[in-house]
Amino acid sequence: MKLANPAPLGLAGFAFTTWMLSMHNAGWFAGDAVPMVLALAYAYGGTAQVLAGLLEFPRGNTFGFVAFTSYGAFWWSFALFVQFFAAKVPAGFIAWYLFVWGVFTFYMWIATFRANRAVQLVFLALWITFVLLAFGIWFAPVLTLVGGYVGLVTAVLAFYLSAAEVINEAYGRTVLPIGPYQQAA
């Protein structure tokens, strides 16, 4: 029995929610855009990614299981934090939250060295995004804006990979290349 690939679902949920939050971080929209980001964080970024992660488990994909369930939990924790606790937490602690997600993303990026180029680029861009957002709180607010723009790049890369996985499977051939990993001789 062939199982459907859950990765495009998780990637789309991640990309859409990341795009919306990154527009806010880049300064395109003020705080009044936050409720839409929270709704996406719960419903699509959070729930769809956790579902995708759980569906990776029976496929034996440890990386997909850990990545999707973890980032789905990130979106849930982010939405809960913003909705209920943001005013009560020191900014420096929020920076640590973002930085530690950056640490997690860094070692997940290292694991992508055994995956295709598109996955590698998504995780590299996401790692840079987390670091810039943390540094924006610690050192210079302009880095938050830069992190917002890198987050937009991250979202575009994830959207592309999601589209490539769906379209390539539908056509039974490579329509959108993802740069398959090629092991050195």
C-alpha positions in Angstrom: 0.0 0.0 0.0 1.4 3.4 -1.0 1.1 6.2 1.5 0.6 9.7 0.4 3.5 12.1 1.0 2.5 14.4 3.9 5.4 16.8 3.4 3.7 19.1 0.9 0.9 19.7 3.5 3.4 20.5 6.3 5.5 22.7 4.0 2.4 24.6 2.8 1.2 25.2 6.4 4.7 26.3 7.4 5.1 28.6 4.4 1.8 30.3 4.6 2.0 31.0 8.3 5.7 32.1 8.0 4.8 34.4 5.1 2.1 36.2 7.1 4.2 36.6 10.3 7.2 37.7 8.3 5.2 40.4 6.6 4.5 41.7 10.1 8.1 41.3 11.2 9.3 43.2 8.0 7.1 46.1 9.0 4.6 45.7 6.2 1.6 45.5 8.7 1.2 46.7 12.2 -0.1 44.8 15.2 -3.7 44.7 13.8 -2.5 41.9 11.5 -1.6 39.7 14.4 -5.0 38.0 14.9 -4.8 36.6 11.4 -1.3 35.3 12.1 -2.5 33.6 15.3 -5.4 32.0 13.5 -3.1 30.6 10.9 -0.6 29.5 13.6 -3.3 27.4 15.3 -5.1 26.0 12.2 -2.5 25.7 9.4 1.0 26.3 10.7 0.4 24.4 13.9 -2.2 21.7 13.3 -1.5 20.9 9.7 2.3 20.5 10.4 1.7 18.3 13.5 -0.6 16.2 11.3 2.0 16.0 8.6 4.6 15.0 11.1 2.5 12.3 12.6 1.9 11.0 9.0 5.6 10.9 8.5 6.0 8.4 11.3 4.5 5.3 9.6 6.5 6.2 6.5 9.7 5.8 8.7 10.8 9.3 8.1 12.4 10.4 11.3 13.5 13.8 9.9 10.0 14.6 8.7 8.4 13.4 11.9 10.7 15.6 14.1 10.6 18.6 11.8 6.9 18.9 11.2 5.7 18.0 14.7 8.3 20.3 16.2 7.5 23.3 14.0 3.8 22.6 14.4 4.4 22.8 18.1 6.4 26.0 17.6 3.3 27.6 15.9 1.0 26.5 18.7 3.4 27.8 21.4 3.9 31.0 19.5 0.1 31.6 19.2 -0.6 30.7 22.8 2.2 33.0 24.0 1.1 36.0 21.9 -2.5 35.5 22.7 -2.2 35.1 26.5 1.2 35.9 27.8 3.2 38.4 25.6 2.8 41.4 27.9 4.1 39.4 30.9 7.3 38.1 29.5 10.6 40.1 29.3 11.9 40.8 25.8 15.2 39.1 26.5 13.4 35.9 27.4 11.5 36.0 24.0 14.9 36.4 22.3 16.1 33.2 24.0 13.0 31.4 22.8 13.8 32.5 19.2 17.5 31.7 19.6 16.9 28.2 20.9 14.6 27.5 18.0 17.5 28.7 15.9 19.8 26.1 17.6 17.2 23.4 16.9 16.9 24.6 13.3 20.7 24.6 12.9 21.1 20.9 13.7 18.0 20.1 11.6 19.8 22.0 8.8 22.9 19.8 9.3 20.6 16.7 8.9 19.4 18.2 5.5 22.9 17.7 4.1 21.5 14.2 3.2 18.4 15.6 1.5 17.7 17.6 -1.6 18.9 21.2 -2.1 15.5 22.7 -1.7 15.1 21.3 1.8 18.6 22.5 2.6 17.8 26.0 1.5 14.5 26.1 3.5 16.3 25.1 6.7 19.3 27.5 6.1 17.0 30.4 5.6 14.9 29.5 8.6 17.9 29.2 10.8 19.1 32.7 9.7 15.6 34.0 10.3 15.5 32.8 13.9 18.9 34.2 14.7 18.1 37.6 13.2 14.8 37.8 15.1 16.6 37.0 18.4 19.4 39.4 17.7 16.8 42.0 16.8 15.6 41.9 20.3 19.0 41.6 21.9 21.0 44.1 19.9 19.3 46.2 17.2 15.6 46.3 16.2 16.6 46.7 12.5 17.6 43.1 12.6 14.0 42.1 13.3 13.1 43.9 10.0 15.9 42.0 8.2 14.7 38.8 9.9 11.2 39.5 8.5 12.6 39.7 5.0 14.6 36.6 5.4 11.4 35.0 6.7 9.7 35.9 3.5 12.5 34.2 1.6 12.1 31.2 3.8 8.4 31.1 3.1 8.9 31.3 -0.7 11.4 28.4 -0.6 9.0 26.3 1.5 6.1 27.1 -0.9 8.3 26.2 -3.8 9.2 22.8 -2.3 5.6 22.1 -1.4 4.5 22.9 -4.9 7.4 20.9 -6.4 6.5 17.8 -4.4 2.8 18.0 -5.4 3.3 18.9 -9.0 6.2 16.5 -9.7 4.2 13.6 -8.2 1.1 14.5 -10.2 3.0 14.6 -13.4 5.2 11.6 -12.6 8.3 13.5 -13.6 10.4 16.5 -12.5 8.5 19.7 -13.5 10.0 21.8 -10.6 13.5 20.7 -9.8 14.5 20.4 -6.1 18.1 19.5 -6.6 18.4 15.9 -5.4 21.2 15.1 -3.1 24.1 13.4 -4.8 26.5 11.5 -2.6 30.2 12.2 -3.2 32.1 9.3 -4.8 
